[in-house]
């Protein structure tokens, strides 16, 4: 036997069979607790990776990865923009859940995933979100364990979207690995997420969601492909950006490890958007101008939270509709905001808020009633 170095820098495995095998992805029909992988071969020693971190051993509890609670849920992390420490993001809290379900596989154009009923939405701000999805953690494993991490996205307007805009929206629900537009199917793209659970979160929250006021609805479906191969020579989209982009190394992915994942609050789209990791001297006028400059309807309301530190600021934005809020996140998530006190800009981060309204007395004064202060405290949990 002779072993030598190969020229390719990456090994592409398209299917699990007797000739090739991807040990990071269980084959179709393989269950994580089985002693074999469906064709007589021993099951791989490591489960499919979660959040882009190291793979977990087989038999590891999904609840441990997505379970609510734990001291880590309130720890902070820094997601700086290649700048000095201290310009890190103020993370927002997370609801963790694992939605179990099945879906048809992609042939020519697979049937679209039906929009499930949205679980009960908590009132107020960031508090209490975990209970809405807690039941899913106790469900028996279903077909999702066999589902791939690639999804189809239909209903896109080619002149209004690109790979970065899709990343800005889908990164709210899991790590985005790759985005690819299909040249032969206008308005159609494929997105590879970090794992199948992230795909299910996207379908749960984004299927049939409006983009803007007249750009149509997003329609999502499962893909039969296990992963997206790199595209050496992508074609150009109408805005001259490439039709394919690899985001696996992006620092803007928000589920890179369990500690980061525990700080994300999974919320369906709403017209209230939470912003964070912005300069401490930020003004409401500056926030408003960010959206106007990118062709988004001017927000109805922009409110800043009282500063909790001199490192960064955060707040809430209300748009006229859910569709406008979705378009705003696609256009403006991860926008660089000038840092008047340093060399490196702040990267503004956006997510949907669990708040359904912004009180007229926001932020409340110290003399406000206890109930008003409690409501404000719940909203501010989105910044913790």
N, C-alpha and C positions, 0 to 999 in steps of 0.2 A: 504494500500500500504506500502510495506517495502522496504527501500533503504539501500543498504550495499555496501561496497567496493568489487570490482572484482579483481581477481588475474591477468588477462592480463593487460599489460601496454600499449597496443595499440589496438584500435578498427579498424578492417578491414571491410570496406563496399565495396562489389563487384558490386552492382548495385543499382540504385535508383528506388524503387517501394514501394508498400504499406507496406512491411515488414522492409525495411532498406532504409536509405537516407544519402547521403554525402552532407552536406550543403555547402561545399567548391567548389563543382563541379556541374554546371547545368546539368540536365539530357538531353539525346538526344532529339532533337526537341525543347528544351526550349530556348527561346530568352530572352535576358537580359531585354528587355523592356516590356515583357509580365507580366501580373498580376498573372499568374499561371505557374506552372512548367511542364505542359504537361499532367498531370493525374488528374487534379482537385485540386491538393494541392497548397497552396500559394507558390509563388516563395520564395526562401531563401532570407534573408535580406542582405546577403553579397555576393559579387561576388567572383569568383575564385581568389585566391591570385596571385599577380604579384611579381616577383623578390624575393619571399620568405619573403616579408614584410607583414604588416598587410593587411587584405583584404580591398578592396575598396567598397563603397556602390554601389548598382545597379544604373545604369544611369551615372556612372562616365565616363568621356570622355577618350577613348583610346588615342586620340591625346594628351591629357594632360600627359599621361604616356610615350608616344613615340615621342611626338612632338619635333621638333628641336628648338634650341635656348634656351634662358634663362640664367640668370647669373650662375646658378648652373653648367652649362656645362663646366665652366672653373675653378670651385673650385677643390681643391685637397683633396685626402683622403689618409689615412695611412692604409696599409694592412700588418702589421708587422708580423714577424714569431716568435710570442711569445717572442719577444725581446723588448728592450727599445724603447721608442718613438724616432723617428729620422731615423729608418731603414725602413720606410714605402715605399710603391710602388709609383712610379710616374705614375699615370694613363694615359691612352691614350684616346683621344677624341672618341665620339661615333656618328654614324649615327643611328637614331632611325626610324624604319618603322614597320608597321604592314601589312604583306602580307596576303591578304585574298584569300582563295581558298578552294577547296574541294578535298577530296581524298578518295579512297576506304578503307573500313575497313578490318582488318586482320581476316582471317578465318584460313585456314591451312597455307598458305603463301600468304599474300595479294599482289596484283599487286604493283609494284614499282612505286613510284611517278615520273612522267616525269620531266626531267630537264628543268626548265623554262629558257627563255633567260635572261642572266645576264644584269641588268640595266646598263646604261652607266657608265663606270668607270672613275672617275675623274683623271686627270693627276697630276703629282707632288706628294706631300705628303698628309698630313692629311687634307688639306683644301678642302672645297667644297663638301664633301661626301654626305651631307644631301640631296642635290637636286636630286641625282640619285634615291632616294626612296620616295621623297616627295609625289608623286602622290598617293602612296598606302595609305597614311593617310586619304585621302578623299574618298576612296572607301566605298561603302555601305557594311555593315556587311554581311558576307557570311557564308559558312558552317564551317569556322574555329571556329566560336563561339561554335559549337557543337563538334568539334574535341577534342580528348583527348590529354594528355600530354605525352603519351608513343609512342615511335617509334621503328621500327625494323631496324636492321643494318645487312646487308648481305655482303658477299665477303671478310670476314676477314680471315687472315692466323692465325690459332690457335697458332702457335709457335712464332708469332711476336707481338701479342697484349695481353693486359690484361685490367682490369677495369680502372686502373690509366691512361693508354695511351689513352683510349677512352675519359676519363674525360678531359685530357689535350687538346684535339681537340675540343670537343663539348662545353666546357665551354666558348669558344669564342663567342657563339651565344645565350647563356642563362644559367640560373642556372641548373646544373645537380643534380638531386636528388638521383637516383639510377642507377646502371649498373648491368645487369645480363646476363651472357652467358648461352646459352641453350645446355645442355648436349646431347640432342637427335638430335640437328641440328648443326653439326660442322661448324664453321665459321659464326655463327649467334649469335647476341646479342640483348638485349632489353635495351633501355635507357629511363628512366623517367625524363623529363625536368620539370622545375618549372611551365610552363604553355604551352598552345597549340601554342601560338605565337612563343615561342622559338623552338618548333618542326618545325614549318613552316620555320623559319629562317635557321635551319639546312638543311632541304630539299632543300631550295632555293640555298644554297651555297655549300653543301657538297655532294649532290647526284651525282654519277658517277665521283667522283674525284679520281685520281690515288693516291696510297700510295707507295712512293718510285719509283723505276724504274721497278720492276718486281713483286710487291706484289698484283697486281690487283686493281680493282676499288671498292670504297665504293658504296653500293646500299642501299638506304633508303626507307622505306615505313611506312605508318601510322599503328598503332596497334589499335585493338578494345578494348584492356584493358584500363580501366580508370587509373590504377596505378599498380605498382609492389609491391607485398607483400614481406615482409622480408623473406630471406632464412636462416633458422636456421643452417643448415649444408651444406654449399656450397661445391661443389667438387673442386678439384685442377686443375688449368690450367697447361699447359706444363711447365711454369716457376715457378710452385709451389705456385703461388698466388691464392687467393680464386676467385671463379667464380662469386661472388656477392659482391657488396660493396655499402654502403649507404654514399653518399656524401652530404646529406642535411645539415650537420653541418660544411662543409668545408669552411674555410676562403678564399680558392682560388676561390670560386664562385665569379663572377664579377658583378652580378646583384642583390645583396642582398637587395638593397633599390633603390629608384628613383635617389638619388644623385650619387650612384655608377654606375647605369645603364646609366646615362647621359654622363658618361665619356668613354664609350666603343664605338669604331668605328667599325661598322659592315662592314666587307670586305670579298669578296670571296677569296679563296686561290690564292696566287701568289708566285712567287719565291723570292720576297723580304719580309723578316720577320723583324719586329720591336722587339727589346728587351729593357726591362726597369727593374727598381728595382734591379740594380746590384751595386757592390761597386764602390765608386768614383775613386779608384785607379785601376780599371779594365783595362786590356790590351787586344788588339785585339788577341794576341796569346792565352790568357786564354779562350776567347770566342770560338776560333777555336777548342781548345782542348776539350772543353765540348762536342762538337758534335762528334769529332773523337773518344773519349773514349766510346761513346755509339753506335758506328757502323754506324754513319751517314757520308756520303761523305763530305769531307772537304769543307767548304763554299768557293765560288769564291772570295767574298769580305766581309770584316768585317770593318765597319766604326763607330767610336764613335762620338756622338754629343759633342760639347763643353760643359763643365760642367756649369750648371745653378745654382748649389748649391753644398755644400760639403756632402749632404745627400746620393746621389745616382747618378748613371750614366745611360745612355741609348744610343741606336744607331741602325744601320741597318745592316742586314746580307743578302747577295745575295747567293742563291743556284743555282745549275745548271739547275733545273727544278722545276715546281710546285709540282710534286710528291715527290721530295726529301725534299722540304720545308714542306709539309704535314707530312712526316715521322719525320722530325726534331722536329716539334711541338709536335707530339705524344710522342716522346722519351725524349725530353729535356725541355719541358715547366715545370716550377716549380722546376727546378734543384737548389739545395742548392749551393751557391757560398761562399767560405770562406771569412770571414770578418776579415781582418788583424787588425782592430782597435776596435774590440769588441768580445763579447762572442758568439753572435748569428749570424748565417750566413744570407746572403741575399738570397731571393728566386727569382731567375730570372724568369721573366714573358715574354712570347712570344705572338705575334699576327701577323696576316698578315697585311702588310703595304699597304697603297694606293699608295705608290711610285712604279713606274714601272721600274725605273732604279736608280742607284746610280751614280751621276756625278763623273767624273774623278777628279775634283778639290774639292771634298767633304772632309772635310768641307771647305767652301770658306774662303779666307782671307779677312781682312778688306778692301783691295784694290780691291776686286772683283767687277764686274759690279753689278748694281742694280738688274737686272733680275736674276743673279746667287744668290744673297742674298735672293731675294724673293722666289726662288725655295727652298733654304735651309730652310727658315722660314716655308714654308709649310710642309716640311718633319718633321721638329722639332715639329710641332703641334701634332704629334703622341705621344709625351712625355708629353703633357700638360693636 
